[in-house]
Amino acid sequence: MSKFKKKFIDFFTLIFPSTGIELVIFLVFLVCYGCLGSYIAIHYKIIFDNRIPYDAYFSFDNRAIVLSGGSFERHPFSYYFFNWIRESALFFSDGKMDANFRFALAWFSNLAISLSVLQVFKYLKNIIQLPLLISILLVLFFGSFSTTLLLSFTPENFTYTLFLLALFHHYSAIKLKKEQKIPVLALAFSGISIGGVTITNMSKIFIPVAFEKGIFKNWKNFGNLFFRIALTIICFILLYLNRIDFKYKQIFNKTSQQYEKFSNVKTIPIWDMILSYFFGGNILFSNFIIRDKKADGFEFKGIVMDVYSSWISYIFIIILLALVCWSYFTNFKNKLVQVVMISFLVDIIIHCIMKFGLHTAYIYGGHFVFAYPLLLGWLFCAYKDSPKMLSFFTAIFCILFTYLVTNNYLRMTEFFWFLNQYY
């Protein structure tokens, strides 16, 4: 077998199911999300309505993303990607932006999120090597998050960011576990694709490189590290400048405007936005608020999340964060855990410390929610030889899981009420 053919097979084995249980997991989520997205696409106009410019539900800019890929300063190359998505959907719908068009968009999202769940399962099973039952419970938990439910039918940058980041974390974990370097082409491709969809995520691809074996022990290894990072950044910058016709001043002007726009909301206490929106809203649906909106002369209704009103929801999030922190400190010397946590920390700094988009942080889950099942998986792994602790964690997890599924199911019924009323 040629080297190229082997790499080609390895690439598809990495992305798609390679065992019977992986195929079952993938198909279960593909069918469940597919039924949800197909029903919404066929019966409602919420996924894409050419009259609604933005924010019909939970601040997702479906129309803007589908038509243009989003703002160039935050999503440099998504324009090209969504051109392909849009044209493929139009081909399916014979050039009409109708129910068939929405159906195609929903299934592209469904495929991306189902593959994201599969990547998390592969990581739990192959990297952490958890018992099958615990791996399945964790992916069911992850698959029930508000972020995964919403993104499974939403044509957004976050949808594909979640898949790309979950894939990269799985791939980099394989390399680190085998004590291999991430090849320069793989690093450059990851930087361009992940950073091209959302620019702030580009920094995350360099985190695993810093944990490669012996990288700082001699000048040769460090030089190789510098070369791979420099080449990735140079390729990205050149492609980015070409995308904007080398009018680089636009980047700074637009970035400044975006930061001012998305970081100056003071109507809700910071601590409540951090818990309810950033840590909570991406996992556990909070209360919904329906607002009157008007754009381009068209009046429409929009639905957004409010902060939690129940003390149980706050306790849920606090317990989950306590388990995540427990996992991190217990596995502090594990470089794979450090990679996941530092990646998560990037988003904490951007949204919780710099306050960018904190008032709508529930839409940013595609950047980091995969960290929760991975860190919980490492917590179970740390106590694999302690039956009492495993029983304790399993009991807590099952209670959290039950509350999550119940809460999110009830909130989704409220979402469907909104769809029935207005869309």
C-alpha positions in Angstrom: 0.0 0.0 0.0 1.4 3.4 -1.0 2.0 6.0 1.7 -0.5 8.4 0.1 -3.2 5.7 0.0 -2.6 4.8 3.6 -2.9 8.5 4.7 -6.1 8.8 2.6 -7.6 5.8 4.4 -6.4 7.0 7.8 -8.1 10.4 7.1 -11.5 8.9 6.4 -11.1 6.4 9.3 -10.5 9.4 11.6 -13.5 11.3 10.5 -16.1 8.6 9.8 -17.2 5.5 11.8 -14.6 2.8 11.7 -16.2 0.1 13.9 -19.7 -1.2 14.4 -20.4 0.7 17.6 -19.1 3.9 16.1 -21.5 3.4 13.2 -24.4 2.8 15.6 -23.6 6.0 17.6 -23.3 8.0 14.4 -26.5 6.7 12.9 -28.5 7.1 16.1 -27.6 10.8 16.3 -28.0 11.3 12.5 -31.5 9.9 12.6 -32.6 11.8 15.8 -31.2 15.1 14.7 -32.3 14.5 11.2 -36.0 14.0 12.3 -35.8 17.2 14.4 -34.2 19.3 11.7 -36.3 17.8 8.8 -39.6 18.6 10.7 -38.5 22.2 11.4 -37.3 22.7 7.9 -40.4 21.4 6.2 -43.1 22.9 8.5 -41.5 26.2 9.5 -39.4 29.0 8.0 -37.2 29.7 11.0 -34.1 28.0 9.5 -34.0 30.4 6.6 -36.4 33.2 5.7 -35.1 35.7 3.1 -37.1 38.5 4.9 -35.3 38.0 8.2 -31.8 39.5 8.2 -30.7 38.2 11.6 -31.6 37.0 15.1 -34.8 35.1 14.5 -33.8 32.7 17.2 -31.1 32.9 19.9 -29.0 35.4 17.9 -28.0 33.1 15.1 -27.5 35.0 11.9 -28.8 32.2 9.6 -29.6 34.4 6.5 -26.4 36.4 6.7 -24.3 33.3 7.2 -25.9 31.4 4.4 -25.6 34.3 1.9 -22.2 35.7 2.8 -20.5 33.5 5.4 -20.6 36.2 8.0 -18.3 39.2 8.7 -14.8 38.9 7.2 -13.0 40.1 10.3 -14.4 37.3 12.5 -14.9 34.6 9.8 -12.2 35.2 7.2 -12.8 32.3 4.8 -16.3 31.1 5.7 -17.5 33.1 2.6 -16.0 30.4 0.4 -17.3 27.5 2.5 -20.9 28.8 2.7 -20.9 29.6 -1.1 -20.5 25.8 -1.5 -23.1 25.0 1.1 -25.6 27.5 -0.4 -25.1 26.4 -4.0 -25.4 22.7 -3.0 -28.7 23.5 -1.2 -30.0 25.5 -4.2 -29.1 22.5 -6.5 -31.2 20.3 -4.2 -34.1 22.8 -4.3 -33.9 23.6 -8.0 -32.8 27.1 -7.3 -35.6 28.0 -4.9 -35.1 29.1 -1.3 -38.1 27.0 -0.2 -38.7 24.1 2.2 -36.3 21.9 0.2 -33.6 24.5 0.5 -34.1 24.7 4.3 -34.1 20.8 4.4 -30.7 20.7 2.7 -29.3 23.3 5.0 -30.6 21.4 8.0 -29.1 18.1 6.9 -25.7 19.7 6.3 -25.8 20.9 9.9 -27.1 17.5 11.1 -24.1 15.8 9.4 -21.6 18.2 11.0 -23.0 17.8 14.5 -23.5 14.0 14.3 -19.8 13.8 13.2 -18.9 16.0 16.1 -20.6 13.7 18.5 -18.8 10.8 16.8 -15.4 12.5 17.4 -16.2 12.9 21.1 -17.1 9.2 21.3 -13.9 8.2 19.5 -11.9 10.3 21.9 -13.6 8.8 24.9 -13.3 5.2 23.6 -9.8 5.3 21.9 -7.9 8.0 23.7 -9.2 7.8 27.3 -10.2 4.2 26.8 -13.3 4.4 29.0 -15.7 1.4 29.4 -18.2 1.4 26.6 -21.2 2.2 28.8 -19.7 5.3 30.3 -18.6 6.5 26.9 -22.2 6.1 25.6 -23.6 7.9 28.6 -21.2 10.8 28.1 -22.0 11.2 24.4 -25.7 11.0 25.2 -25.1 13.8 27.7 -23.2 15.8 25.2 -25.7 15.2 22.4 -28.5 16.6 24.7 -26.8 20.0 25.2 -28.7 23.0 24.1 -25.8 23.9 21.7 -25.8 20.5 20.0 -29.6 20.4 19.7 -29.8 23.9 18.2 -26.8 23.6 15.9 -28.0 20.2 14.5 -30.4 22.2 12.3 -28.8 25.7 12.2 -26.7 26.8 9.3 -24.1 28.7 11.2 -20.3 29.1 11.6 -20.5 27.6 15.1 -22.0 24.4 13.6 -18.9 23.6 11.6 -16.5 25.1 14.2 -17.7 22.5 16.7 -17.0 19.7 14.2 -13.6 21.0 13.2 -12.4 21.6 16.8 -13.7 18.2 18.0 -11.9 16.6 15.1 -8.7 18.5 15.7 -8.6 17.6 19.4 -9.1 14.0 18.6 -6.4 14.0 15.9 -3.9 15.9 18.1 -4.6 13.6 21.0 -3.7 10.6 18.8 -0.4 12.3 17.9 0.5 13.2 21.4 -0.4 9.8 22.7 1.9 8.2 20.1 4.5 10.9 20.9 4.5 12.0 17.3 4.7 15.6 15.9 1.7 17.1 14.1 2.9 17.4 10.5 3.4 20.9 9.1 0.7 20.4 6.4 -1.8 19.1 8.9 -1.1 22.1 11.2 -1.4 24.6 8.3 -4.6 23.0 7.0 -6.1 23.0 10.6 -5.1 26.6 11.1 -6.6 27.8 7.8 -9.9 25.8 8.2 -10.5 26.4 11.9 -9.2 30.0 11.9 -11.0 30.6 8.6 -14.4 29.8 10.1 -13.8 31.7 13.3 -10.5 33.6 13.6 -10.1 33.4 17.4 -10.0 29.6 17.3 -6.8 29.6 15.3 -4.8 30.0 18.5 -6.1 26.7 19.7 -4.4 24.6 17.1 -1.0 25.6 18.5 -1.8 24.4 22.0 -1.1 20.7 21.4 2.2 21.5 19.6 3.6 22.9 22.8 3.1 19.6 24.5 4.9 17.4 22.0 7.7 15.3 23.4 11.1 17.0 23.8 10.0 20.1 22.0 11.9 22.5 24.2 14.9 20.2 25.0 17.1 21.2 22.0 17.3 23.8 19.3 16.4 21.4 16.5 13.1 20.5 18.0 12.3 24.1 18.9 13.3 25.2 15.4 10.9 22.6 13.9 8.2 24.0 16.2 8.9 27.6 15.1 8.9 26.6 11.4 5.5 24.8 11.6 3.8 27.7 13.5 5.4 30.4 11.4 4.4 28.7 8.1 0.8 28.2 9.3 0.5 31.9 10.4 2.1 33.2 7.1 -0.2 31.0 4.9 -3.2 32.2 6.9 -2.2 35.9 6.8 -1.5 35.8 3.0 -4.8 34.1 2.3 -6.6 36.6 4.6 -5.1 39.6 3.0 -5.9 38.3 -0.4 -9.6 37.8 0.7 -9.9 41.5 1.6 -7.7 42.7 -1.4 -4.9 43.6 1.0 -7.0 46.4 2.6 -5.7 45.5 6.0 -6.9 48.6 7.8 -10.5 47.2 7.5 -9.6 44.4 9.9 -8.7 46.8 12.7 -11.6 49.1 12.1 -14.2 46.4 12.0 -12.7 44.5 14.9 -12.8 47.6 17.1 -16.5 48.2 16.1 -17.4 44.6 16.8 -15.8 44.7 20.3 -17.6 47.9 21.2 -20.9 46.5 20.0 -20.7 43.2 21.7 -19.0 44.0 25.0 -20.9 46.9 26.5 -24.1 45.4 27.8 -24.6 46.2 31.5 -28.3 45.4 32.1 -27.5 42.0 33.8 -24.9 41.3 36.5 -21.6 39.9 35.1 -21.7 36.9 37.3 -25.2 36.0 36.2 -24.3 36.3 32.5 -21.2 34.1 33.0 -23.2 31.4 34.8 -26.4 31.6 32.8 -25.1 32.4 29.4 -21.5 31.3 29.0 -21.3 28.2 31.2 -25.0 27.4 31.4 -26.9 28.4 28.3 -24.7 26.3 26.0 -25.7 23.2 28.0 -28.9 23.8 29.8 -31.7 25.9 28.3 -32.7 28.8 30.4 -36.0 30.8 30.2 -37.0 32.3 26.8 -38.0 35.8 26.0 -39.9 36.8 22.8 -39.0 40.2 21.4 -40.3 42.5 18.7 -37.7 43.1 16.0 -37.5 45.3 12.9 -34.9 45.3 10.2 -34.9 46.5 6.6 -38.5 47.6 7.1 -39.7 44.1 8.1 -41.2 43.4 11.5 -40.7 40.0 13.0 -40.5 38.1 16.3 -37.3 36.9 17.8 -36.6 34.5 20.7 -33.6 34.8 23.0 -32.5 33.3 26.3 -32.9 34.9 29.7 -30.8 34.2 32.8 -31.9 31.3 34.9 -34.9 31.8 37.2 -34.6 28.4 39.1 -32.0 27.8 41.8 -31.8 24.2 40.6 -30.4 25.3 37.2 -27.6 27.3 39.0 -26.8 24.3 41.2 -26.7 22.1 38.1 -24.1 24.4 36.4 -22.0 24.8 39.7 -21.9 21.0 40.2 -20.9 20.4 36.6 -18.1 23.0 36.8 -17.0 21.5 40.1 -16.6 18.1 38.4 -14.7 19.7 35.5 -12.3 21.5 37.9 -12.0 18.2 39.9 -11.0 16.4 36.7 -8.5 19.1 35.7 -6.6 19.2 39.0 -6.7 15.4 39.4 -5.2 15.0 35.9 -3.0 18.1 36.1 0.1 16.3 34.9 -1.7 14.8 31.9 -0.8 16.8 28.8 -4.0 15.7 27.0 -6.1 17.2 29.7 -4.0 20.4 29.7 -4.6 20.8 25.9 -8.4 20.5 26.4 -8.5 22.9 29.4 -6.2 25.5 27.9 -8.4 25.5 24.8 -11.4 26.0 27.0 -9.6 28.8 28.8 -9.2 30.8 25.5 -12.9 31.1 25.4 -13.2 32.0 29.1 -10.7 34.8 28.6 -12.5 36.1 25.4 -16.1 36.0 26.8 -15.9 36.1 30.6 -12.8 38.4 31.1 -12.8 40.5 28.0 -16.7 40.3 28.0 -16.9 40.0 24.2 -20.5 38.8 23.4 -21.1 37.8 27.0 -24.7 38.9 26.9 -25.3 36.4 24.1 -22.6 33.9 25.1 -25.1 31.0 24.8 -24.5 31.1 21.0 -20.7 30.5 21.3 -21.0 26.9 22.6 -19.7 25.5 19.3 -16.2 26.8 20.3 -15.9 24.8 23.6 -18.8 22.5 24.7 -17.0 19.4 23.6 -14.6 20.1 26.5 -17.2 19.0 29.0 -17.6 15.4 28.0 -13.8 15.0 27.4 -12.9 16.4 30.9 -15.7 14.3 32.5 -14.2 11.3 30.7 -10.8 12.0 32.2 -12.4 12.3 35.6 -13.8 8.8 35.3 -10.5 7.6 34.0 -8.6 9.0 37.0 -10.7 6.9 39.4 -11.0 3.8 37.3 -9.4 1.7 40.2 -11.7 3.1 42.8 -15.2 1.5 42.6 -16.6 3.8 45.4 -15.6 7.0 43.6 -16.8 5.7 40.3 -20.2 4.9 41.8 -20.3 8.3 43.4 -19.5 10.1 40.1 -21.9 7.9 38.1 -24.7 8.7 40.6 -24.1 12.4 40.3 -23.8 12.2 36.6 -27.0 10.3 36.1 -28.9 12.9 38.2 -27.4 15.7 36.1 -28.2 13.8 32.9 -31.8 13.3 33.9 -32.3 16.9 34.8 -30.6 18.0 31.6 -32.8 15.9 29.3 -36.0 16.8 31.2 -35.2 20.6 31.1 -34.1 20.7 27.5 -37.1 18.6 26.3 -39.5 21.0 28.0 -37.7 24.1 26.7 -37.8 22.6 23.1 -41.6 22.3 23.4 -41.6 26.0 24.2 -39.4 26.6 21.2 -41.9 24.7 19.0 -44.8 26.8 20.5 -42.8 29.9 19.3 -42.5 28.3 15.8 -46.2 27.5 15.6 -47.2 31.0 16.7 -44.9 33.0 14.3 -43.2 30.9 11.7 
